[in-house]
Amino acid sequence: MYTQSDLKNFVNKAILNLSYNDEAEKLNDPVKYILSIGGKRLRPVLALIACNLFSDHIDEAIIPATGLEVFHNFTLVHDDIMDHAPVRRNLPTVHSKWNLNQAVLSGDVMAFIANECFLQTPPRCLLKVFKVFNKAAIEVCVGQQLDIDFEKAALISHEEYLRMIELKTAVLFAASAKIGSIIGGADDKDSELLYEFGRNMGFAFQIQDDLLDIYGDVKVFGKISGGDIISNKKTFLIVKALEIASVEQAKQLHEQFALKEFDPETKVRKVIDIYNQLNIKNISEDLATDYITTAFGLLDKIGVINDRKTELVNLANSLIGRDN
Amino acid sequence: MYTQSDLKNFVNKAILNLSYNDEAEKLNDPVKYILSIGGKRLRPVLALIACNLFSDHIDEAIIPATGLEVFHNFTLVHDDIMDHAPVRRNLPTVHSKWNLNQAVLSGDVMAFIANECFLQTPPRCLLKVFKVFNKAAIEVCVGQQLDIDFEKAALISHEEYLRMIELKTAVLFAASAKIGSIIGGADDKDSELLYEFGRNMGFAFQIQDDLLDIYGDVKVFGKISGGDIISNKKTFLIVKALEIASVEQAKQLHEQFALKEFDPETKVRKVIDIYNQLNIKNISEDLATDYITTAFGLLDKIGVINDRKTELVNLANSLIGRDN
């Protein structure tokens, strides 16, 4: 069995070995940049652990798994355009470092580099794997659309928020786990269980990500604490808070969001005060834990011995306990 | 044998029958819009004629051929962003009618809708067809990058210009013809000949498109006459003109391009005057005709009886003789 660290190394090596059409160098510079500035490679690592559940030979899965990472980074480049985000992972976003047109076009080519990776899936399961990927890719676009729509909405329910992150984030975790399992030789029942495992893991990941914006360690996590509050970003925390707030608390929250000019620290502090009154941190942590618990329940049903499941358990646990 | 008109109808019907994930309606409105505002469906029609060369049963090729049209329209949506183009086919471009973010995201989903179409290729040739498509898709991105780079360059050679349009335009015609032929059952030699046929046709098409901007009938062609001159767009005409111009003529051309404020009609007239002095119209028409002649030479070598080749000859001829 491979460790997460082994698998991450395989993925990083595969990313370095991606082949490019370099006739117009400028096209690929942003691609190489975004792929080089790190991230945890969670999706391909999840795919490879899922493959390794069923097979000791994961070589065939490495390039398709890398396609998941390329696709994910394609969405980051274009999402950062849409969000006018200047910084990602403490470095300038592609459209900030280059320009809008370069970010559109270099993003585009990444979609086809991802395809190139999926076309290297073993022929016996090419169609199955590509369909799982492509369905998720369309759903991620739908999720991003809901995200845009919700940013303009005054109030959304936590169910609407969860459906949005399901599409925008969780389905790609789900597809990653399912794709790895298919290449590893899982039967339909087990690969469907892996899909559901990944989906639940994806929910937990996103809720944890929302929590870390406020309660994470700035230096380790690499984001300004409370950046989501400063930018009025819809997160599980704020959606839930507005849902359970008293009239007075809701009024105070809306006042903070309406401010055109403000001291960031004061705004963050005032919003967090209300979160604390409403117990939002615990509610969010409990929900993330619920998703991981559901994921573990699904994992129990998968027809391989428990010893093989250790890395998947470790990965899921690291998502809710992680501080980096 | 099917006529171009039959095949265009099949494609239009397939476009209307595309299935969408409609959970976020706003995502697909621009997709349906750009796909509904016409165009000649040249790429899918070329694919279907190429298929029909080898087989009387073209049903299996209709959805993959439609994927070529969806992909082509994806590039139009994103290219129009990059070119700041307000109008396409006499109607507002997607980013003008909606906004930048919507054009980025709705464009993105089209790339995956195109994939969805290619995944419906008959399994016996799925990998082969998808590889041909995806190679072309990456080359189209490279071509668009060269186009952006060249817009900023003071002087480019006509060879550089032709390489750019080869990647940006001709390879998709080439891939279309090859994909159709593969699904129709052509052997490797014939499908390679079809690729070259399509590539040459694509060159002729783009040069003719450059000519039509100036010498086409505005009402029929749906563009402002001389729009490329007004916007200083690099075309075969201007690239060739600068290459063969005298020092004085080149100076006059550069003066026109440098104008910040100008009367459009005067600028167009002055540039066309120099084109006429340099015989640019004939040079360009001759080159387009050369490409079509080369295409016909390739068509001769394809191992099917001449009767079956009629529609392909008609399509190629319509590209250089067309006035609509």
Interface residues (C-beta under 8 A of the other chain):
Chain A: N21 E23 A24 K26 L27 H78 I81 M82 L100 N101 Q102 V104 L105 G107 D108 V109 A111 F112 I113 N115 E116 L119 P123 L126 L127 F130 K131 N134 A137 I138 E139 C141 V142 G143 Q144 Q145 L146 I148 D149 L167
Chain B: N21 E23 A24 K26 L27 H78 I81 M82 L100 N101 Q102 V104 L105 G107 D108 V109 A111 F112 I113 N115 E116 L119 P123 L126 L127 F130 K131 N134 A137 I138 E139 C141 V142 Q144 Q145 L146 I148 D149 L167
